Amino acid sequence: MAKGYWIGRVDIHNEEGYKPYSAANAAIFKKYGGRFIVRGGPFEAREGVARSRNVVIEFPDFATAKACYDSPEYQANMKIRLAHSTGEIVIVEGYDGPQP
């Protein structure tokens, strides 16, 4: 079964205000089997408009990735993120088919 992923791109406006969001995510992601594949780090924007922080979180499958986002725990925590940052999160199903 293909994995599920969150792809997040974020500009943080208030680092101190954002810290509780980051801290609370550990327990939420653990509950849904999420793990960081990309968490910040150097990057180069080769096309389009970049954000200052990029994150990719892997989940056991697409349904679990969606369930984590829709969970009461994450929805409550998301309010902190929205108050202190601007960004996008896309939930996508991984590809589990043949490769070139």
MIVO-558614 format. One record per atom (N, C-alpha, C): residue in one letter; x, y, z. Coordinates in steps of 0.1 Angstrom, whole numbers, padded with zeros to 4 digits, always signed. Each point is the difference from the previous one (the first is absolute). Layout:
<sites>
aXYZ
...
</sites>
This chain:
<sites>
m+0008-0012+0000
m-0008+0012+0000
m+0009+0012+0000
a-0004+0010-0008
a+0008+0013-0001
a-0001+0008+0013
k+0011+0006+0003
k+0000+0009+0012
k-0008+0013-0003
g-0003+0007+0011
g-0006+0013-0002
g+0010+0011+0006
y-0001+0012-0006
y+0010+0010+0004
y-0007+0014+0001
w+0005+0007+0010
w-0003+0014+0001
w+0012+0008-0006
i-0003+0009-0009
i+0010+0009-0005
i-0003+0014+0005
g+0008+0005+0009
g-0003+0014+0006
g+0011+0010-0004
r-0005+0012-0003
r+0009+0011-0004
r-0005+0012+0009
v+0009+0005+0008
v-0004+0010+0010
v+0009+0012+0001
d-0006+0012+0002
d+0008+0012+0004
d-0005+0003+0014
i+0009+0000+0010
i-0003+0002+0014
i+0002+0015+0003
h-0011+0006+0005
h+0001+0015+0003
h+0004+0002+0015
n-0003-0010+0009
n+0003+0002+0014
n+0006-0013+0005
e+0013-0002+0001
e+0007-0012+0004
e-0005-0005+0014
e+0000+0010+0009
e-0004-0004+0014
e-0014-0005+0000
g-0009+0006-0007
g-0014-0004+0000
g-0002-0013-0007
y+0009-0004-0009
y-0001-0012-0008
y+0005-0012+0008
k+0009+0002+0009
k+0006-0011+0007
k-0009-0010+0007
p-0011+0005+0006
p-0010-0010+0006
p-0006-0009-0011
y-0002+0005-0012
y-0005-0008-0011
y+0009-0012-0003
s+0013+0004-0002
s+0010-0010-0003
s+0001-0011+0011
a+0000+0005+0013
a+0002-0009+0011
a-0012-0010+0001
a-0012+0005-0002
a-0012-0009+0001
a-0001-0010-0011
n+0006+0003-0011
n-0001-0009-0012
n+0006-0014+0003
a+0011-0001+0008
a+0006-0013+0002
a-0010-0010+0004
a-0008+0002+0010
a-0009-0010+0005
a-0011-0002-0010
i-0005+0010-0007
i-0010-0002-0010
i+0005-0009-0012
f+0012+0003-0005
f+0005-0007-0011
f+0003-0015+0004
k+0005-0001+0012
k+0003-0014+0005
k-0012-0008+0001
k-0011+0005+0004
k-0013-0007+0001
k-0005-0005-0013
y+0004+0007-0011
y-0005-0004-0014
y+0012-0006-0008
g+0011-0003+0007
g+0011-0007-0007
g+0008+0009-0009
g-0001+0013+0002
g+0007+0010-0009
g+0014+0001+0004
r+0009+0002-0010
r+0014+0003+0002
r+0005+0010-0010
f+0009+0008+0005
f+0006+0011-0009
f+0009-0007-0010
i-0002+0004-0013
i+0009-0003-0011
i+0009+0012-0003
v-0006+0012+0001
v+0006+0013-0002
v-0005+0009+0011
r+0009+0006+0007
r-0004+0010+0010
r+0010+0012+0000
g-0004+0010-0008
g+0009+0011-0002
g+0012-0003-0008
g+0011+0006+0003
g+0012-0003-0007
g+0002+0009-0012
p+0013+0000-0005
p+0003+0008-0012
p-0009-0005-0012
f-0003+0010-0008
f-0007-0003-0012
f+0003+0010-0011
e-0003-0003-0012
e+0000+0009-0011
e-0013+0000-0007
a-0006+0012-0002
a-0012+0001-0008
a+0003+0001-0014
r-0002-0010-0008
r+0004+0000-0014
r-0012+0006-0009
e-0012-0001+0005
e-0012+0005-0008
e-0010+0005+0010
g-0008+0009-0004
g-0011+0005+0009
g+0005+0008+0012
v-0010+0003+0009
v+0003+0008+0012
v+0002-0009+0011
a+0011+0002+0007
a+0004-0008+0012
a-0005+0005+0013
r-0001-0009+0010
r-0003+0004+0013
r+0013-0003+0008
s+0001+0006+0012
s+0013-0001+0008
s+0002-0014+0006
r-0011-0008+0002
r+0002-0013+0006
r-0008-0010-0008
n+0006-0012-0002
n-0006-0011-0008
n+0000-0012+0009
v-0012-0008+0000
v-0001-0012+0008
v-0007-0010-0008
v+0005-0013+0001
v-0007-0011-0005
v-0001-0010+0011
i-0013-0005+0003
i-0002-0009+0010
i-0007-0013-0006
e+0006-0011+0003
e-0005-0013-0006
e-0009-0007+0010
f-0011-0005-0005
f-0010-0008+0008
f-0001-0014-0006
p-0005-0009+0007
p-0002-0014-0005
p-0007-0001-0013
d-0010+0009-0002
d-0008+0000-0012
d-0008+0013-0001
f-0006+0002-0012
f-0007+0012-0003
f-0011+0003+0010
a-0008-0010+0003
a-0011+0001+0009
a+0004+0005+0014
t+0012-0005+0005
t+0005+0003+0013
t+0005+0015+0000
a+0006+0004-0012
a+0005+0014-0001
a-0012+0009+0001
k-0011-0003-0006
k-0012+0008+0000
k-0006+0000+0014
a+0000-0012+0006
a-0006-0001+0014
a+0008+0008+0010
c+0013+0001-0001
c+0008+0008+0009
c-0004+0015-0002
y+0000+0004-0012
y-0004+0015-0002
y-0013+0003+0005
d-0010-0009-0002
d-0014+0002+0004
d-0002-0002+0015
s+0010-0006+0007
s-0002-0003+0014
s-0003+0012+0009
p-0007-0002+0011
p-0003+0011+0009
p+0013+0006+0006
e+0010-0009+0002
e+0013+0005+0005
e+0007+0010-0009
y+0001-0004-0013
y+0007+0008-0010
y-0008+0013-0003
q-0013-0002-0001
q-0009+0012-0003
q+0002+0011+0011
a+0001-0004+0013
a+0002+0009+0010
a+0014+0006-0001
n+0010-0008-0002
n+0014+0005-0001
n+0002+0009-0012
m-0007-0003-0011
m+0001+0008-0012
m-0004+0015+0002
k-0008+0002+0009
k-0004+0014+0003
k+0013+0008+0005
i+0009-0006+0006
i+0012+0006+0004
i+0008+0003-0012
r+0002-0009-0009
r+0007+0002-0012
r-0005+0011-0008
l-0013+0000-0002
l-0006+0011-0008
l+0001+0014+0005
a+0001+0001+0014
a+0002+0013+0006
a+0014+0005-0002
h+0010-0008-0002
h+0014+0004+0000
h+0007-0003-0013
s-0007-0004-0011
s+0007-0004-0012
s-0010+0001-0012
t+0006+0000-0012
t-0008-0001-0012
t+0006-0012-0008
g-0009-0008-0006
g+0006-0011-0008
g-0011-0009-0006
e+0005-0011-0005
e-0009-0010-0006
e+0004-0014+0005
i-0010-0009+0001
i+0002-0014+0002
i-0008-0007-0010
v+0007-0009-0007
v-0006-0009-0010
v+0001-0014+0005
i-0011-0008+0000
i+0001-0014+0003
i+0000-0008-0013
v+0009-0009-0002
v+0002-0007-0012
v+0003-0015+0002
e-0006-0008-0009
e+0003-0014+0001
e+0013-0003-0007
g+0009-0008+0006
g+0013-0003-0006
g-0002-0010-0012
y+0010-0001-0008
y+0000-0008-0012
y+0006-0014+0004
d-0007-0011-0003
d+0005-0013+0003
d+0001-0009-0012
g+0001+0006-0012
g+0000-0007-0012
g+0014-0002-0006
p+0000-0004-0012
p+0013-0003-0007
p+0008+0013-0002
q+0013-0001+0000
q+0009+0012-0002
q+0006-0001-0014
p+0004+0011-0005
p+0006+0000-0014
p+0012-0009-0001
</sites>
